[in-house]
Amino acid sequence: MGYVLKLIAVIVTITYALRLVNAQSDLLVFAGLGIVGLSVYFFFFELNKIFNHLKPKQ
């Protein structure tokens, strides 16, 4: 259940950060891009943990 909540949090964060990317200020644009990049990294990190958890243990 915790994995699902973390993935939903990443999606919400990316959605909010995309509003910053459309901002007029350069600082807000770069901040939005940084947040999107970190969120995508965290998303794939969590997906990797989920796949490792689902793998059959030998």
Secondary structure, DSSP 8 states (H G I E B T S, - for coil): -HHHHHHHHHHHHHHHHHHHHTSSSHHHHHHHHHHHHHHHHHHHHHHHHHHHHHS---
